[in-house]
Amino acid sequence: MVVTAPIPPCLRQPPSPPPRKDLELLLLIRHFELTLLRLFEAGELSGTTHTCLGQEYIPVALSPLLRDDDFVLSNHRGHGHFLARYAEPHALLAEIMGREGALCAGVGGSQHVYHRRFLSTGVQGESLPVAVGVALKLNGTGALTCAYVGDGSWGEGAVYEALNIARLWRVPLLVVVENNGIAQSTPTSAQMAGSIAARAAAFDIPHHRVTSTEVGEIRAELAPLLGVVRGESRPLVVEFVTHRIGPHSKGDDTRTPEEIALAAGHDWYARYARDFPEHFAALDLAARERVERIAAEVAARPPSVWERP
């Protein structure tokens, strides 16, 4: 008897193209990240950067589920989180390039951005204790704090201290885990015993696992769960099984060619380009040209000047 394995949700052909607004945002983030890598390769940027190539759909899916009074705390791989929250690519690129109009006068760079109700940090696990404190202040308002972490952050003690207090104090905290299976250069299987679900359960915190890359499916799954977080002021861990198709930072990809190919096989970008060529091509070109114009305009600005308050 021949047994056919089910097709993973991430590889199933969607019944129709994603909504135009979602696809435009997905493509904006994709070309923003690709442009950063090109700028670094050309020597036009200093420091480092960590792109979210392949993972763009996560913040795009969450975007309409978050309210204006919610807080978003991000990590080192946070450009997509920011762009899905605020339509300000010029200001973000200016921050990374250290140019006039930067979000934080150019002193935060790629990883450390503070803007309105958004905060990112390059320190692994640091955002969760802060997120608990912010969520505590939001109790009873219906707003929540969304904190993004990777699978590698689950080796940090601050994560568990934060989860413990979040559950004890019943705060409206959404922990989004982008589990791409590798912590910089260490496979998750080599650095994490057990599972994220079991670790959340140890603190009596609900856990939900997402394997789809379709924004509509993800929203339908998560909308009622976020309603509970808001209405009952209780934490929730949502784990996305995802794939990083780009390097850890700039060009330092330690994975084998087979592992890189496996990740690329789950890429929403390639799938949409193949399955919906006419719908996709025009929007893709428009996004590419838009980011090119943004990069040229920001690069022509004078350096940002930070003045001590």
N, C-alpha and C positions, 0 to 999 in steps of 0.2 A: 504494500500500500504506500502510495506517495503522499506525504504530508506537506502541505504548503504553509510556510510560516506567514502569519498576518503581516501586512504592510505597516510599518511604524507610522503613527499619526503624522510625524514630521515629514514623511515622504509621500503621503497620499496627495493626489492632485486635488486642490480645492475646487468646489463646484463652480466658482466664478472668481473673477479677479477681485483683489481686496478693494475696499472703497478708495476712491481717488485721494482723499485727504490722508488716509493711512499710508498709501503707497508713496505719496509725495514726501511724507515725513521719514519713512524708511529710507528712501533714496537720498534725502538730504543728509541724514546721518551717515549713510554708507560713503557718499562722496566727500563729506567733511573729513572722515577718518582717512580715506585714501589720500586726500590732499595733504593731510598732516604728515603721512609717511613720505610722500614725495618731497615735501619741504624739508624734512629732516635729512633725507638722502642727499638733497642739494646743498646741505649745510646752511640753510636759511633759518633754522631754529636751534636753540640751545636746550640743554637739559635732556629730558626724556618724555615719552608719552606712551600711553597704553590704550590701544584702540579696542572698540567693541565689535569689530567686524564679525558678522555671523550672529551676534546677539542683539541686534538693533530692535528686533520685534518685541523684546520684553518691555522696555519702557514705552514703546508705541502702544502696545496692548493695554498697559496700565494707565496711560495718559488720561483718557476720558473717565476713568474710575476714580481719579483723584480730584479733589475740590481745591478751589483757590486758597482756602484756609488750611489745607494740609501742609505739612512740612515734608521735604524729601532730603534725606541724608545719603550721600553717595560715597563712592570709594575711588581708588586710583583709576579705574576704568569707567569714568563717569561722563564723558562727552555726550553720549547718547541719552543718558539720564537727564542731563541739562537741556538738551535740544528738544526732547519730548515734553519737557516742563515749560520752557520759555523759548519762544521763537526769536532768539537773539543770536544767530550765528556770527554776526559781525563782532559783537562784544566778546563772545567766547574766543574767537580766533585772535582778536586783539589782545586778550589776556595771555594767550599762549605765545603770541609773537612779541609781547611787551610793547604794544603800540597804543597810541592815543585812543581813548574810548574803551579801554580795557575794563573788565568787570571789577577787578581789584587792583587797579593801577599797575598791573603787570607783575605784582609781587607774588601772586598765587600760582601762576603758570598753569600747567596742564592738570595738576592733581588737586590743588587746594583753592577751591572757588567758593566764595560766599556771595550770594545774591538773593535778595528778598527772602523767600522761605526755602532756599536751597543751600546746602553745605556739602562740600566733598573734601575728602582727606586721603592722603596716601599712606596713612598709618593703618595697618591691617587691624580690623576689629574696633578701632577707636570710635567709629560712628555709633555703635550700638549703645554704650552707656549714655552718650549724649542724647540719642534718640529716645531712650527711656525717660530722661528728664524732661525733654520737650513734650513727649506724649503725656506725661503726668500733668503738665500744665493745660493740656487740651481736654482732660477728663470732663465729660458732661457737655462738651460743645458740639459733639458730632463729628469733629475733625479728627484726623489721625496723623501719625508720623510713619512715613515709609522709609525704611532703611535698607539699602542694598549692600550685600556682602557676597563674597565668593566662597567656594568650597574650601579654599586655603585658610580663610579666616577662622574656621572651626578648630584651629589649633591654638587660638588665643584665649587665655583665661577671661579676658574682659567680656567676651561673648557670653560666657556662661553666667558670670555675675549679672550681666544685663538681663538675660532671660529669666534668671531667678527673681530679680526685683520686679521685672515686668509682669510676671505672673502673680507674685505676692500682692502687688499694688494694683493689679488689674488696670493696666494702661492700654489705650488704643494704639497698639504698635503693630505694624505690618513689616515683617522681616522677609525681604525678597532675596533668596539665595540663587545666584547665577552659578550653577554647578556645571562647569565646562570640563570637568574631569582631570584638570591639571592645575597645580598651584605653582605658577611660574615655570619650573622645569621638573617638578615632582608629580607624578601621577597620583590622583586622589587615593587610589587603592593602596599606594605605598606610604601614605601619611595620615590616613583616617581609618580607625577601627570602628566597626559598626556602621551606622547610617545616620544621616541628618534627621530622619524621621524619628529614630529611636532617641536621639539626643533631645529633640523637642519634647517627646513624650515624657522624658525624665523630669521635665519641669511642668508637666500637665498642660502643655501648650499644643493646640491643634496644629496639624501639619497637612499641607496639600501639595501633591506632586503634579507638575505640569510637564507633559511631553510634547504637546502640540507646538507648532510655530505659527499657527494661523491666529491672527489677532482677534478675529470674531469668536472663535472657539474659546480662546483664553478668557476673553471678557465674560462670556456666558458662564464659564466655570467659576470665575472669581467674584463676580458682582454680588451674589448673595453672601459669600464669605466675608467680603469687606463690609457688607451691611451689618453683620454680627459684630465685627471689630468696632464699628462706629456706635452701634446701638447698645452694646453690652460692655463697652470699654474693656476689651480683652485682647491679648496678643495673638498673632497668627504667624506661622512660618509657612511661606510658599516657596517651594523648591522647583526651579526650572532646570530640567535636564537639557542642557544647551551645548553648543559647540563653538569654540573660538577658532575661526579660520585664519586669523592673522597671527603675528608673533606676539610673544608676551609684551614686549616693549620694543618698538622700532624693528630691529632685525634679528632679535635673539630668540629664534624658534628652535628648541632642542628636540622636537618630535621627529619621528622617522617619516620618510616620504609616505609610507602607508597610513600612518596616523593622520597626517595632514590631509591626505586624500579622503579618508573617512570623514573627517570634519567637514571638508568642502562638499561632500555628498549630501550633507544636511542643510546646505545654505539656501535660505529662502530666495536670495537674489537670483541665483542660477535657475531655480525652479520657475520663478515667475517669468524670467526672460524666455524660458523654453515653452512654458504652457500658455502664456498670453503675450506673444511677441508684439502684436500691434498696440495693445493697450499699454504695454510696458515700455516699449522703445522710446516713444515720444516723451514720456515723463522722466525716463532715465536720462535722456539727452538734456532735457530742461534742467534737471537737478545738477548734472555735471557742469553745465555752463554757468548756472547760478553760483555754484561754489567757486568756480574759477574766477568769476567776477568779484566775489567777496574777497578771495585771497589777494587778487591784484589790488583791490581798493584798500584793504587793510595794510598790505605791505608798503603802500605808498604813504602811509601816515607817519608822522614823526614819532619818536619813542615816547612811551608813557612816562610821566614824571610823578613820582609819589611824594606827597608833601605830608610831613608829620603834623597830626592834628594839634 
